[in-house]
Amino acid sequence: MSMLKKMAWSFTSFKKIRSLRFEHTNKTIGFVLFLTFISLLPTFFFMTLTIVNGYHIATTDLPKSVSSFSISNSQLTSSQPFTKKVNGTAFILNPSQSIERFHSPAHAIGFLKDGIYITTNSQTQTYSYELLNWHHKDKNELLNLLHEQKFSLYILVPIAMLLLYVLTSGLNFLSITCLAYLGKLIGLITKKQLPFKQLWALSAYSTVAFTLLYTLFEAFSSSLATHSSLYWIGTFFIYLLLVTRVPIRKKVKPNKEAGTNVF
C-alpha cells in the first residue's frame, strides 16, 4: 500500500487508519522512517541554505568589512562587530556576546566571544572554540581555515543530516512506544484491551496528521512549529479517538438448547 495513501487517510478516514493496526510491524516501522524523513525536509533545506550563505559571507564580506579579528585563549577579539543578512541568513561576528546567552534570528551563523553559534529554524547548535581546538588563530589563519573547509562541507553537511535523521528517528520510536503503553492504560479504563502490537501501530499513525502539519509550519518558518505541547495534545486526542473506537468482537454465548448428546 502506498505510504502517501496512508498519509491521506490520516486526514480523511480514521476507520481506514484503525484497519492498519493489523499490518505487519515492519511496514509500520518503514512508514515511521519515511514520515521522519519527510518531516526533516524543511530542516535539511534550511540547514544547507544557512551553512552555504554563512560560508559565503564569512569568506567574502567579512574580510573586507572587519580590519582585524582573532582568537586568543579560546576567546574571540575583533576591531568591530559585524552583521550581514543574505537570503534570510544572518552572519554575526560579535566578541561581546557568549554562545550561552545569545539569541539570533531563525537562520544565522555567529562567531561569538567563546564559540560558534548556528541556528536553523530556531533550532540551535553551539560549538566552543576550545572544543574545536581553536585556541590561537589570527585573521589570516581563520580565513585560510574556512577556505580549506570548503570541500569538507560536501561531506560534513550530509553527515550532519544523517546524524540528525538517526537521532530524530530514535526519538520518534521512543515517543510512539510511550504512547502505545499509554494505550494500555486507556484500554483498562475503556475495557478495550488490544494487543501491544496493534496499540503501537495506532500510536504511530496517530502522529501523522500533526507531524505533517508542523512540517508545513516549519517550511514557512512559522513560530507555531516551536510549540511542541500543541503537537502532543493534538496527537494524543487523535490516538484517543483511534483506540476508544476500535470495535471489539463480542463473545458468542453457547446455546444451551442447541443439540443433545447421542450415545
C-alpha positions in Angstrom: 0.0 0.0 0.0 1.3 3.5 -0.9 2.7 5.5 2.0 1.2 8.6 0.6 -2.2 7.0 0.6 -1.7 6.2 4.4 -0.9 9.8 5.0 -4.1 10.9 3.2 -6.1 8.6 5.3 -4.8 10.3 8.5 -6.8 13.4 7.4 -9.8 11.7 5.8 -10.6 8.4 7.4 -10.0 7.2 11.0 -11.8 4.0 10.1 -9.1 3.1 7.5 -6.3 4.1 9.9 -7.7 1.8 12.5 -7.6 -1.1 10.0 -3.8 -0.6 9.7 -3.3 -2.0 13.2 -3.4 -5.5 11.6 -0.5 -4.8 9.1 3.0 -6.3 9.6 5.1 -4.4 12.1 7.9 -4.0 9.6 5.6 -2.0 7.3 4.7 0.3 10.2 8.4 0.8 11.1 9.1 1.6 7.5 6.3 4.2 7.4 7.6 5.9 10.6 11.1 6.1 9.0 9.6 7.6 5.8 7.5 10.1 7.9 10.6 11.1 9.8 12.4 11.8 6.6 9.5 13.9 5.2 9.3 15.9 8.5 13.0 16.8 8.3 13.0 18.1 4.7 12.5 21.7 5.7 15.2 21.4 8.3 17.6 19.9 5.8 16.8 22.6 3.3 17.3 25.5 5.8 20.4 23.9 7.3 22.1 23.7 3.8 20.9 27.3 3.0 22.2 28.6 6.3 25.6 27.0 6.0 26.1 27.9 2.4 25.1 31.6 2.9 27.0 31.9 6.1 30.2 30.4 4.5 29.9 32.9 1.6 29.6 35.9 3.8 32.4 34.7 6.1 34.8 34.2 3.2 33.9 37.3 1.0 32.3 40.1 3.0 33.8 39.6 6.5 37.5 40.1 5.4 36.5 43.4 3.6 34.4 44.8 6.4 36.4 43.9 9.6 40.0 45.0 9.7 41.1 42.6 12.3 39.8 39.7 14.3 41.4 36.8 16.1 41.0 34.0 18.7 43.3 34.1 21.7 43.0 31.7 24.6 39.8 30.3 23.0 38.3 33.8 23.1 37.3 36.0 20.1 38.5 39.5 19.8 37.6 41.9 17.0 38.2 45.5 16.0 34.4 45.9 15.5 31.2 43.8 15.4 29.9 42.7 12.1 26.4 41.6 10.9 25.1 40.9 7.5 22.0 39.2 6.2 21.8 37.4 2.8 18.8 35.4 1.6 17.3 35.1 5.0 20.6 34.0 6.7 22.4 36.3 9.1 26.1 36.2 9.7 27.2 37.7 13.0 30.6 38.4 14.4 30.3 39.8 18.0 33.1 39.3 20.6 30.9 40.8 23.4 28.3 38.0 23.3 28.7 34.5 24.7 27.1 31.5 23.0 25.1 30.7 26.1 23.2 34.0 26.2 23.0 34.9 22.6 19.7 34.9 20.7 19.8 35.1 17.0 17.3 35.2 14.1 15.7 32.0 12.8 18.6 31.3 10.4 22.0 32.5 11.5 25.7 31.7 12.0 27.5 33.6 14.7 31.2 33.9 15.6 30.9 35.0 19.2 33.1 35.5 22.2 33.6 31.9 23.2 32.3 29.8 20.2 30.3 29.4 17.1 26.5 29.7 17.1 24.4 28.0 14.4 20.7 28.2 14.3 18.3 26.8 11.7 14.5 27.2 12.0 15.1 28.3 15.6 17.0 25.1 16.4 20.4 26.0 17.8 23.7 24.2 17.9 26.8 25.7 19.6 30.5 24.8 19.4 33.1 26.3 21.7 36.5 27.3 20.3 38.0 25.1 22.9 36.0 22.1 21.6 37.1 23.0 18.0 40.7 23.2 19.2 40.8 26.9 18.0 42.9 28.2 20.9 45.0 30.7 19.0 44.1 31.9 15.5 44.7 35.2 13.8 42.6 36.6 11.0 44.6 35.1 8.1 44.7 31.7 9.8 40.9 31.7 10.4 40.2 32.7 6.8 42.6 30.1 5.4 40.9 27.5 7.7 37.5 28.5 6.3 38.8 28.2 2.7 40.3 24.8 3.4 36.9 23.6 4.8 35.1 24.4 1.5 35.2 20.9 0.1 34.7 19.4 3.5 31.3 20.9 3.6 30.2 18.5 0.9 30.9 15.7 3.4 30.1 17.3 6.7 26.7 18.6 5.8 25.3 15.2 4.6 26.9 13.5 7.7 25.2 16.1 9.9 21.9 15.4 8.2 22.3 11.7 8.6 23.0 12.0 12.3 20.0 14.3 12.7 17.8 11.8 10.9 19.0 8.9 13.1 18.6 10.8 16.3 15.1 12.1 15.3 14.0 8.6 14.2 15.1 7.2 17.6 13.2 9.9 19.5 10.1 9.2 17.3 10.2 5.5 18.0 10.6 6.2 21.7 7.7 8.6 21.7 5.5 6.2 19.8 6.3 3.4 22.2 5.5 5.5 25.2 2.2 6.5 23.6 1.4 2.8 23.0 2.0 2.0 26.7 -0.4 4.8 27.5 -2.9 3.0 25.2 -2.7 0.1 27.7 -4.0 2.4 30.4 -6.7 3.7 28.1 -7.7 0.1 27.5 -8.1 -0.6 31.2 -10.4 2.4 31.6 -12.5 1.8 28.5 -12.4 -2.0 28.8 -11.0 -2.3 25.3 -7.8 -4.4 25.7 -5.8 -4.5 22.5 -2.5 -6.4 21.8 0.5 -4.1 22.2 1.4 -4.6 18.5 -1.9 -3.0 17.5 -1.6 -0.2 20.0 1.9 0.6 18.7 0.6 0.7 15.1 -2.2 3.0 16.1 0.2 5.2 18.1 2.5 5.5 15.0 -0.4 6.5 12.7 -1.9 8.9 15.2 1.3 11.1 14.8 0.9 11.6 11.1 -1.6 14.4 10.9 0.2 16.8 13.3 3.7 15.8 12.0 2.7 16.8 8.5 1.0 20.0 9.8 4.1 21.0 11.8 6.3 20.2 8.8 4.3 22.7 6.8 4.7 25.3 9.5 8.4 24.7 9.6 8.6 25.1 5.8 7.2 28.6 6.2 9.2 29.3 9.3 6.1 29.7 11.4 6.6 30.2 15.2 3.8 27.7 15.9 6.3 24.9 15.0 8.2 25.6 18.2 5.2 24.8 20.4 5.6 21.1 21.0 2.8 21.0 23.6 0.2 21.7 20.9 1.6 18.8 18.8 1.3 16.3 21.6 -2.1 17.4 22.7 -3.4 17.0 19.2 -1.7 13.7 18.7 -3.0 12.3 21.9 -6.5 13.4 21.0 -6.3 11.5 17.7 -4.8 8.4 19.4 -7.6 8.5 22.0 -10.2 8.5 19.2 -8.5 5.7 17.4 -8.2 3.4 20.4 -11.6 4.0 22.0 -13.5 3.5 18.8 -11.9 0.2 17.8 -14.7 -2.3 17.5 -14.4 -5.2 20.0 -15.8 -8.6 19.0 -18.5 -9.8 21.2 -18.0 -13.3 22.7 -20.6 -15.8 21.4 -22.5 -17.3 24.2 -23.1 -21.1 23.9 -26.6 -22.1 23.1 -27.7 -24.4 25.9 -30.7 -25.7 23.9 -28.7 -26.5 20.8 -28.0 -30.2 20.3 -28.0 -33.1 22.6 -25.6 -35.8 23.2 -26.2 -39.0 21.3 -25.0 -42.3 22.7 
